[in-house]
Amino acid sequence: MSTTISPAQQVLRAIALVALVMGGWFAIMIVMPLVGPGGRDVAVVGEQARAVNAIVAAGGRVVDVRRGATLARSDRPGFVLALYAAGAPLVIEGRIAAGCFAKAGA
């Protein structure tokens, strides 16, 4: 019995591995703001006006505006959950996310 892996199977395995790694990274980016201490930057991903409205309603302050995300900060406990309650579409870890979004106007 042969255990040779065909080139097509190798490609499928590589695609599956990349998908697994990217999915894990994305999950970490979503969970990090929920489990860390308050006072850290978070990125509210989505339309700028909607993000700013959610940040203000949740009791935070805008730190920086990027193309596609708005960075925010608050020492308030439960800030991330308050952002979601105020209509934020997606909140991810801000320090890492800041490098993924270009400065507004750039």
GIBELGI-V202922 format. One record per residue. N is the residue number from 0. RES is the residue in one letter. PSI is psi in degrees with one decimal (999 if undefined). BURIAL is 1 if it has 16 or more other ideal C-beta (glycine too) atoms within 10 Angstrom, else 0. D_LAST is the distance of its C-alpha to the last C-alpha in whole Angstrom. Layout:
# GIBELGI-V202922
N_RES_PSI_BURIAL_D_LAST ; N_RES_PSI_BURIAL_D_LAST
This chain:
# GIBELGI-V202922
0_M_133.3_0_59 ; 1_S_139.7_0_56 ; 2_T_22.4_0_52 ; 3_T_137.1_0_50 ; 4_I_127.4_0_47 ; 5_S_158.8_0_46 ; 6_P_-36.7_0_43 ; 7_A_-40.1_0_41 ; 8_Q_-36.4_0_42 ; 9_Q_-41.6_0_40 ; 10_V_-44.2_0_37 ; 11_L_-39.7_0_38 ; 12_R_-41.0_0_38 ; 13_A_-42.8_0_35 ; 14_I_-43.2_0_33 ; 15_A_-40.1_0_35 ; 16_L_-44.0_0_34 ; 17_V_-43.1_0_30 ; 18_A_-40.1_0_30 ; 19_L_-45.8_0_32 ; 20_V_-46.6_0_30 ; 21_M_-40.0_0_27 ; 22_G_-40.5_0_29 ; 23_G_-42.9_0_30 ; 24_W_-44.2_0_26 ; 25_F_-41.8_0_25 ; 26_A_-41.5_0_28 ; 27_I_-42.1_0_28 ; 28_M_-32.2_1_24 ; 29_I_-36.6_0_26 ; 30_V_-32.6_0_29 ; 31_M_-44.4_1_28 ; 32_P_-24.4_1_27 ; 33_L_-25.2_0_30 ; 34_V_-13.0_0_32 ; 35_G_174.7_0_31 ; 36_P_159.0_0_31 ; 37_G_168.3_0_30 ; 38_G_2.6_0_27 ; 39_R_158.2_1_25 ; 40_D_139.9_1_21 ; 41_V_156.2_1_21 ; 42_A_123.1_1_18 ; 43_V_110.6_1_19 ; 44_V_134.0_1_17 ; 45_G_-167.9_1_17 ; 46_E_135.1_0_17 ; 47_Q_-47.7_1_15 ; 48_A_-43.1_0_18 ; 49_R_-41.1_0_21 ; 50_A_-46.5_1_19 ; 51_V_-42.2_1_19 ; 52_N_-42.4_0_23 ; 53_A_-41.1_1_24 ; 54_I_-47.7_1_23 ; 55_V_-44.4_0_25 ; 56_A_-29.9_0_28 ; 57_A_-1.9_1_28 ; 58_G_24.4_0_28 ; 59_G_-176.2_1_25 ; 60_R_147.3_0_22 ; 61_V_129.2_0_18 ; 62_V_-42.0_0_17 ; 63_D_148.7_1_13 ; 64_V_125.0_0_11 ; 65_R_166.0_1_9 ; 66_R_108.9_0_8 ; 67_G_-11.1_0_12 ; 68_A_151.0_1_14 ; 69_T_124.0_1_15 ; 70_L_137.4_1_16 ; 71_A_163.2_1_20 ; 72_R_146.9_1_23 ; 73_S_143.7_1_26 ; 74_D_-3.0_0_30 ; 75_R_129.0_0_31 ; 76_P_139.3_0_33 ; 77_G_20.4_0_32 ; 78_F_-43.7_1_29 ; 79_V_-44.1_1_28 ; 80_L_-36.4_0_31 ; 81_A_-34.9_1_30 ; 82_L_-46.9_1_26 ; 83_Y_-42.0_0_28 ; 84_A_-29.0_0_31 ; 85_A_0.5_1_28 ; 86_G_10.3_0_27 ; 87_A_128.4_1_24 ; 88_P_-37.1_0_24 ; 89_L_132.9_0_23 ; 90_V_125.1_1_22 ; 91_I_169.7_1_22 ; 92_E_130.3_1_22 ; 93_G_-37.9_1_19 ; 94_R_-41.9_0_19 ; 95_I_-41.7_0_19 ; 96_A_-29.3_1_17 ; 97_A_-35.1_1_14 ; 98_G_-13.8_0_13 ; 99_C_-13.0_0_13 ; 100_F_129.6_1_10 ; 101_A_150.2_0_7 ; 102_K_143.3_0_5 ; 103_A_134.1_0_6 ; 104_G_-5.0_0_4 ; 105_A_999_0_0
